[in-house]
Amino acid sequence: MPKNNDQIKLIKQCLKGKRKAQFELYESHKVYLYGICRRYGKTKNEAEDMLQESFYKILRDLKQFKGQVPFQAWIRKVTINSCLMYIRKYKKLNYSELFESDADEIMGFDIELMTSSRATAIIQLIQTLPENQQTVFNLKGIDGYSFVEISEMLGIKEATLRSHYLRARKKLQNLLNKELN
């Protein structure tokens, strides 16, 4: 990632529409942003689509960045919001329904904790969660949003979000215990 002064210059060049600067900005942040998208997408292709949409929105809304927060925090928020919009647009999730079978059903996955990194293994486990639980778990457990903030973002009651989060945590704990034993 570019240093602060270099990043400011790069942002100014992007605002002027310089393609080379836009590409450089993309190249310097794509791994970080892809990591976020990968947590919200079920597949590599979905994550790549989310990344593309996120970066488009970053460039489109770059003039709104005023430097009051670190640039990486700003692009993180834009990316998370973009991922949520992608999920709403293409997944049509229903957060109001709670399925008891979700807590018991283990979706199929092939994971070797000994041969892959722990972070990759955990992301793969998170991706086995039902879409609604995966989204809430990412927002609360990984991105650190409060239930109030998540409720505002998704337009869903806090109690429903808490239920999805607790179910996701319980399912992940069970999956981890099975993998470790």
C-alpha positions as CSV (number, residue, x, y, z in Angstrom):
1,M,0.0,0.0,0.0
2,P,1.3,3.4,-0.8
3,K,2.5,5.6,2.0
4,N,0.2,8.4,3.1
5,N,1.6,11.2,1.0
6,D,1.9,8.9,-2.0
7,Q,-1.6,7.8,-1.5
8,I,-2.9,11.4,-1.4
9,K,-1.2,12.1,-4.7
10,L,-2.6,8.9,-6.1
11,I,-6.1,9.8,-5.0
12,K,-5.8,13.3,-6.5
13,Q,-4.7,11.7,-9.8
14,C,-7.6,9.3,-9.7
15,L,-10.0,12.2,-9.2
16,K,-8.6,13.7,-12.4
17,G,-9.5,10.6,-14.2
18,K,-6.0,9.3,-14.8
19,R,-6.3,5.6,-15.7
20,K,-2.8,4.7,-14.7
21,A,-3.4,6.1,-11.2
22,Q,-6.8,4.2,-10.9
23,F,-5.0,1.0,-11.9
24,E,-2.2,1.7,-9.3
25,L,-4.8,2.3,-6.6
26,Y,-6.6,-0.9,-7.6
27,E,-3.3,-2.9,-7.6
28,S,-2.3,-1.5,-4.2
29,H,-5.6,-2.4,-2.5
30,K,-7.0,-5.4,-4.4
31,V,-5.6,-8.1,-2.1
32,Y,-7.0,-6.4,1.0
33,L,-10.4,-5.8,-0.6
34,Y,-10.6,-9.2,-2.1
35,G,-10.1,-10.7,1.4
36,I,-13.2,-8.8,2.5
37,C,-15.2,-9.9,-0.6
38,R,-14.1,-13.5,-0.2
39,R,-15.7,-13.6,3.3
40,Y,-19.0,-12.4,2.0
41,G,-19.1,-14.4,-1.3
42,K,-19.8,-18.1,-1.3
43,T,-17.5,-18.7,-4.3
44,K,-14.4,-17.2,-5.8
45,N,-16.4,-15.9,-8.8
46,E,-18.9,-14.1,-6.5
47,A,-16.0,-12.6,-4.5
48,E,-14.4,-11.4,-7.8
49,D,-17.7,-9.9,-8.9
50,M,-18.1,-8.2,-5.5
51,L,-14.5,-6.8,-5.8
52,Q,-15.2,-5.4,-9.2
53,E,-18.4,-3.7,-8.1
54,S,-16.7,-2.4,-4.9
55,F,-13.8,-0.9,-6.8
56,Y,-16.2,0.7,-9.3
57,K,-18.0,2.3,-6.3
58,I,-14.7,3.4,-4.7
59,L,-13.7,5.2,-7.9
60,R,-17.1,6.6,-8.5
61,D,-17.4,8.0,-4.9
62,L,-13.8,8.9,-4.4
63,K,-14.7,12.6,-4.4
64,Q,-16.6,11.9,-1.1
65,F,-13.5,10.8,0.7
66,K,-12.4,13.8,2.7
67,G,-9.6,12.3,4.7
68,Q,-11.4,12.4,8.0
69,V,-10.8,8.6,8.4
70,P,-7.9,6.6,7.1
71,F,-8.3,5.7,3.4
72,Q,-8.2,2.0,4.1
73,A,-11.0,2.3,6.6
74,W,-13.1,4.2,4.0
75,I,-12.5,1.7,1.2
76,R,-13.3,-1.1,3.7
77,K,-16.7,0.4,4.5
78,V,-17.4,1.0,0.8
79,T,-16.5,-2.6,0.1
80,I,-18.6,-4.1,2.9
81,N,-21.6,-2.0,1.8
82,S,-21.0,-3.1,-1.8
83,C,-20.9,-6.7,-0.8
84,L,-24.2,-6.3,1.1
85,M,-25.8,-4.7,-1.9
86,Y,-24.6,-7.5,-4.1
87,I,-26.1,-10.0,-1.7
88,R,-29.4,-8.1,-1.6
89,K,-29.5,-7.8,-5.3
90,Y,-28.5,-11.3,-6.3
91,K,-29.4,-13.5,-3.3
92,K,-32.8,-12.2,-2.1
93,L,-32.0,-13.3,1.5
94,N,-34.8,-13.8,3.9
95,Y,-33.6,-12.9,7.4
96,S,-37.1,-13.1,9.0
97,E,-37.3,-16.9,8.7
98,L,-35.3,-19.0,11.2
99,F,-34.8,-22.6,10.2
100,E,-34.2,-25.1,13.0
101,S,-32.6,-27.4,10.4
102,D,-29.9,-24.8,9.8
103,A,-28.5,-25.4,13.2
104,D,-28.3,-29.2,12.7
105,E,-27.5,-29.4,9.0
106,I,-23.8,-29.4,8.1
107,M,-23.2,-28.4,4.6
108,G,-20.7,-30.4,2.7
109,F,-17.1,-29.0,2.6
110,D,-13.7,-30.4,2.0
111,I,-11.2,-28.8,4.3
112,E,-7.8,-29.9,5.6
113,L,-6.7,-27.8,8.6
114,M,-3.3,-29.4,8.5
115,T,-2.5,-28.5,4.8
116,S,-4.1,-25.1,4.5
117,S,-3.6,-21.9,6.5
118,R,-5.9,-21.4,9.5
119,A,-7.3,-18.2,8.1
120,T,-8.2,-19.9,4.8
121,A,-9.7,-22.9,6.7
122,I,-11.9,-20.6,8.9
123,I,-13.0,-18.6,5.9
124,Q,-14.0,-21.9,4.2
125,L,-16.0,-22.9,7.3
126,I,-17.7,-19.5,7.4
127,Q,-18.7,-20.0,3.7
128,T,-20.5,-23.2,4.6
129,L,-22.9,-21.2,6.7
130,P,-26.3,-20.3,5.3
131,E,-26.1,-17.0,3.5
132,N,-28.0,-15.0,6.1
133,Q,-25.8,-16.4,9.0
134,Q,-22.6,-15.9,7.0
135,T,-23.5,-12.2,6.4
136,V,-24.4,-11.5,10.0
137,F,-21.4,-13.4,11.3
138,N,-19.0,-11.4,9.1
139,L,-20.5,-8.1,10.0
140,K,-20.5,-8.7,13.8
141,G,-17.8,-11.3,14.4
142,I,-15.2,-10.1,11.9
143,D,-15.9,-6.6,10.9
144,G,-17.0,-5.5,14.4
145,Y,-20.2,-3.8,13.7
146,S,-22.8,-3.6,16.5
147,F,-26.2,-5.2,16.2
148,V,-27.7,-1.7,16.1
149,E,-25.5,-0.8,13.1
150,I,-26.2,-4.1,11.4
151,S,-29.9,-3.7,11.9
152,E,-29.7,-0.3,10.2
153,M,-27.6,-1.6,7.4
154,L,-29.8,-4.6,6.6
155,G,-33.2,-3.3,7.8
156,I,-33.7,-6.3,10.1
157,K,-34.7,-6.5,13.7
158,E,-31.8,-6.8,16.2
159,A,-33.4,-9.9,17.8
160,T,-33.3,-11.7,14.4
161,L,-29.7,-10.7,13.9
162,R,-28.7,-11.9,17.3
163,S,-30.4,-15.2,16.6
164,H,-28.6,-15.6,13.3
165,Y,-25.3,-14.6,14.9
166,L,-25.6,-17.1,17.8
167,R,-26.6,-19.9,15.4
168,A,-23.6,-19.1,13.2
169,R,-21.2,-19.1,16.1
170,K,-22.6,-22.4,17.4
171,K,-22.4,-24.0,14.0
172,L,-18.8,-22.8,13.5
173,Q,-17.9,-24.1,16.9
174,N,-19.3,-27.5,16.1
175,L,-17.6,-27.6,12.7
176,L,-14.2,-26.6,14.3
177,N,-14.6,-29.2,17.0
178,K,-15.3,-31.9,14.3
179,E,-12.3,-30.8,12.3
180,L,-10.0,-30.7,15.3
181,N,-11.0,-34.1,16.6
